[in-house]
């Protein structure tokens, strides 16, 4: 499928998601030795019986998501999704995706990645991309050892998934290796098109001095059986060798087309998609990179513009953000055999 219309995708999707009971939800925290601090996150899951309904991830800009706080996990084994947010995001940033997959029958775990989370951002430390995989590996250890969670996990369906920088995290956990030279070259050539590259340049950070060995190492976790990456970052300057250890079951989801594609995550322009001839690829348009964030409330664009955060809620003309979300949920649900 080259370009999928979100509206068309909606017509293909059953109304089960709208009729599903809210996903179960619990927040969690654990000490991360590799950071020397506590990670904050949450787990969404198919609820075995109704719980106390509450709305999470909502504010003056974004609509929230209804969940069933502390409901028990439904009987049986379910696929497990380790979900990674984008640069400057939060574990609630993709609550629509986590809850949508949980309502379909998956267990989803997400965490705030230190140094690259909203309100916890370090421009230098965030470049240590492998620490994000370590975050997810710690969560996976927890899930597979927790007496209330482990019996419900299907070890043959463990997905790493993510958006933007989180898309890279998912690919890295699946075995893709990074290219520090490729990233440095991208920032040099595409400085005018990349906000992140401009921030790094203004801070005087020398991308030529990145720790090459750590950057280019494999961080594959053998427990991951499949990967889904939505507009993944760090995909420029890669070759077949970088992908030689990548798990075979990969889905790439691209948002937008033409000038609406974000340069740093354009897996077509970077030639990354060509390195994965067997990957499933879903391209959604009209859309933009930020169409993967939550549904925006009326007036959200004005609020963000005043705060200097536009165009988070400014989608290209004709975009149906709810349709984009539904198409992504449907694709990942199919990948997980839900």
Residue, then its C-alpha position, 0 to 999 in steps of 0.5 A: x500500500x503506497x498511500x492510504x487515505x485515513x478516511x478509507x481506512x476508517x471505512x474498513x475498520x470494524x466498529x469494535x474499537x468504539x464499542x470496546x470496554x475501556x482498557x485497564x490501566x495502572x501507573x508504575x515506577x521502578x529504579x533504573x540503575x543505568x540512569x541512577x533514578x526512578x522511571x515513571x510509566x504505565x501499563x495498559x491491558x485488556x480488562x477482565x472486568x470493569x474498573x473505575x473509569x477515569x480520563x488520562x492524558x487530557x488537558x487544554x490542548x489534547x483530548x484525553x483517553x478513558x481507561x479503567x483504573x486498576x481493573x484486573x487483566x483479562x484471562x489468557x495470554x496477550x501480545x506485549x507491546x513495549x511503546x516508546x515516545x518521541x523526543x520531548x514526549x511523555x509516556x501519555x503522549x501515545x495513550x490513544x495508541x496504547x489504549x487502542x491496542x489494549x482494547x483490542x487485546x494487547x498489553x502495552x507498557x510505556x515509560x518516560x525516557x530520562x533526558x528526552x521527556x517533556x520537562x526532563x530534557x538534556x540536549x547532550x544526554x538525549x543523544x545517548x540513544x541506547x539508554x532508551x532501549x535499556x529503559x524498555x529492556x528493564x520494563x520487559x524484565x519487569x513484565x516477564x517477572x511480575x506475578x500479575x503480568x507474566x502469566x498473561x504475556x504471549x512470549x511469541x508476540x512481543x513488539x517494540x513500537x514507537x514514534x519518531x525518536x521512539x520509532x528509532x528506539x523500537x528499531x534499535x531494540x529489534x537489532x538495527x544499528x545506528x550510524x553516527x556519521x550518517x546522523x552528523x551528515x544529515x544534520x550538516x546537509x539538512x540543517x534548515x529542515x531539522x529543528x533538532x539539528x538546529x538546536x544541537x548546532x546552536x548549543x555548539x554540540x559537535x556531532x563528529x565527536x559522538x561516541x562511535x562505538x556506543x552509537x553503532x553497537x547492536x542493542x538487539x533484545x532477543x525477546x523482541x519478535x517484531x517491530x513497528x516504527x512510526x516516522x522513525x528518527x536516525x534513519x539517514x546514512x544507513x546501509x545493509x550492514x546496519x540492518x543485518x541484525x534486525x528482526x525480520x518482522x518490521x512495519x514502517x508507518x510514514x506520515x504525510x507526503x511531499x513537503x508534509x513529510x518530516x525530513x529526519x523521519x522520511x524513510x523513503x528520502x533517506x533510502x532506509x525503506x529500501x534496506x528492508x525489502x520485506x518490511x510492511x510499509x503503510x504511508x498515510x496522507x494527508x497527515x504530518x509528523x504530529x498527526x501521531x499525537x493526541x486529538x486536539x481540542x477546539x482552539x488548541x492551535x491558538x494556544x500552541x501558537x501563543x506558546x510557540x509550539x505550533x504546528x503540533x495541532x496544525x495538520x495539512x488540509x484534509x487530514x483526519x487525525x482520528x482516521x490516522x490513529x485508527x489506521x495505525x491501531x488497525x495495522x499494529x493490531x493485525x501485526x499482533x494477530x489481534 
